[in-house]
Amino acid sequence: MSNFIAFILSALLLVPALLIAIPVHEMGHAAAAYVLGDRSVRYFGYFSLNPRRFLDPFGVIAVFVALVGWGRRVPVQPNRISTTGQRIIHELGGPVANLVVAIVLGILLRALLHLGLPFSYDLSLGLLGAAIFVIVFLNLSIFAFQLLPIPGLDGWNIVEAIFRNRNARFFYQVNSRRQQIWVGCVVVIFLWQLLQGGSLLSLVMTPFYWPASLISLGGCGGYAIPGFIGLHPCPP
């Protein structure tokens, strides 16, 4: 298979994966909010199977550029989710939903491979196995990425839920500079790649991705678009 065809197929396999992983993440937040007593998420249609309700243009672009992503955040009623414990549960809802889907599909993939399903990235039946793997990978990737303590991600929101009352001014200043922080993160990741020859994003995601991948896939594996980008959050 030529490099061009491999590039196209690898990129196209991300389409069904993101159409599942991103809505699953946001519906996980909605489900957590609903369990906590916020019925508005159901009233406003956040249990919809329509992925357009959840896709964020920049989050979709991030999937193809960095193999991570995010969606449109589900709005909730602050008076229903107000305590520290409630906010933590709500923030964990998205990553947990991705993890559950990854485990279920990972076990399914392992069973299908055991039964003889081929696995390949060419135009054959093996492409079905590859498609399932990419869905598992992206769910694991979003799970691990969202747990990073970066403003705007679930991991940071958990940190803020725990410590905001102790230093509200600090969190206000950080959140007001979110755009600058993201630009700084992108620059650091780029410089790391340039100077160290490795992926800083893979490195920082490994503590979350690696054990989740072992549970779902029985091993740790990443993904790459040949000649463009790769993400392998596994120990060397």
N, C-alpha and C positions, 0 to 999 in steps of 0.2 A: 504494500500500500504506500502510495507516495506521501511525502510530507504534507502536501497541500490537502489531500483527502483526509489525512489523520487530523490535521488542524481543524478542518470543517466539521468532521464528525465529533471531535472532542468538544468543540464549542457548541454544537447543536444539542449534544446530550445534556448540556447545562440548562436548556430551556425547560423540559419537563421537570427537572430537579428543582429549579427555582419556583416554578408554578406550584410545587408542593411544599417546599421547605419554608418559604417566606410566609404564605398564608397559615401554615401550621403554627409557626412561631407566634403570629399575631392572634390567632384564635386561641392559642394557649394562654396568652394574657387575658383574653376575653373570658375564657372559661374560669380562670382563677378569680377574676373580678366577679363573675356571676356567683360562684361558690361563696364568695365573701359578702354577698348580699346586694351587689350592684346589678339590678335587672335591666338597666338601660342598655347594656351591651347587646342584649337579645332584641330589645325593642328597636334599636337602630341598625339591626341586621349584621352584627359582627360574628355570626355563626354561618355566614354565607359561604357557599362553595365557589363563588365568583372571585377568582384571584385578583381581578382588577381593583377590587375594593381594598386590597392590602398592599399592592405593589407600589413602591416608591421609585421614581425614575433613577435617582442616584444610587439607591440600594441595588437595583437591577444592574446598573453599569458596574458597580463594585463586584458583582458576581463574576462578570466576564473579565474584569481587569485584575482582581485580587483573589477571586474564589472565596470571598466572604460577602455578606450582604445584610440588608435590613429592609423592613417594610414600613408602611404608614402606621404610626402608633395608634392603638385603640384608645379613644378618650374614655375616661372613667369619672365617676362622681367622687370628688375628694372627701365628701362627708361620709361615704360608704367605706372608703379605704383610707383610714386616717391613722391608725396605730402603727408602730414600728413593725410588729409582726405581720399585720395585714399588708403593708407595703412590700415587705420582703417576699411574702407568698405570691403577691401579684407579679413582682418582677421575675420570680423564678418560673412562673407559669409558662412563659415563652420558651426558654431553654429546655425545660423539662419536656414540653410537648415535642420539640425536635429530637430529644434523646429517646423518647418512647418510640417515635416513628422510626428512628435509625435502628433501634434494637429489634423491632418487629420485622422490618424489611431486611435487616442484616441476617437474622435467623432464617428468614425465607430464602434469601440468596444462598446461604450455606447449604440449606436443604436441597435447593434446586441443583446446585453444583454437585452435591453428593449423588443426586439421581441422574447425573450425566449431562446437565445443561452446559453447552459450551460457553466460553467467556472470551470475547475478542472485540477489538475495535475496528473490525471491517464489516462490510455489508453481508452479514450472514446471521443465522439464528443466535450466534454468540453475542450479537449486539444487544439482545434483550438482557442478558446477564450484566453487560457493561452498563446499560441504562439503569438497572436497579442499583448497581454499585454507586453510580454517580448520585442518585437520589440519597442513598445512605451517606455518602461522603458529604454532600452539601448540608444535610441536616446536622451531621456531626460538626462541620465547619462553623455553621451559624451558632450552634450550641456553644462551642468553645469561644468563638469570637465575641458573642454577646456577654459572656461572663468576664471579659477583660474590664478592669477598672478605668475606663476611658469615658469622659463626660458624653452623655447621649446614649451609652450602652447600658444594658441591664446590670452589669457588674458594678458600674459606677453608681447607679440608682440604689443598689443594695447598700453600698458603702454610705451613701448619703442618708438613706433611711436610718441607718444605725447611729451615725455620728452628727447629723445636721443640728440637732438640739444643743450639742456641745460647742459648735462653732458655725453658727448660721452664716456669719459674714464671709467666712472662707468659701463655703459652698456657693453662696451667691456670686462671689467674684469669679469662681471657676466657671460656673454656668454662663455667666455673662461673657466669658472669653472662650466659649466652646469652639467657635470657628477658628480662632487663632491656634488653639490647642490641636485641632484636627490637622491644620496645615503643618504644624510642627511635627506631628506624628508621621505624616506622609514624608516630610523631608528626612526625618531620622531613618525611616524604613528604606528610603531610596539610598541614602548615604551608606547605610549598613550593607546593603546589597552591593554597592559600588566598591566599598573598601574591604569588606569581609568576604564577599563572594557567596554569601548565604542569605537565607530569608529570616529576617528578624521576626516577622509575623508568625512564621512557622514555629520559631523558638518560644515565643511568649504564649502561643496557643497550646503547646504540647502538654502542659500539666492537666488541662481539661480534655483535650482531644484524645490523647493516648489511652487513658483508661476506658473512656467511652467507646473507642474503636475496638479495644480488646473484648469488651462485652458484646458489642453488636456483630463484629466481623471475625472475632477470634484471633485477630492480629491487628497491626497498625499499618494502615496504608493511606497514601495521599493521592493527589490527582494533579494532572498537568495538561495544559494545552500545548502540544509540541511547538517549540520555537517561540513561545510567547510567555507563558507564566506557569508556575507550578507551586503547589502548597503541600508540604509534607510535614505536618506537625507531629513527628515521631522522633524518639531518641535516636541518635546516630548509631 
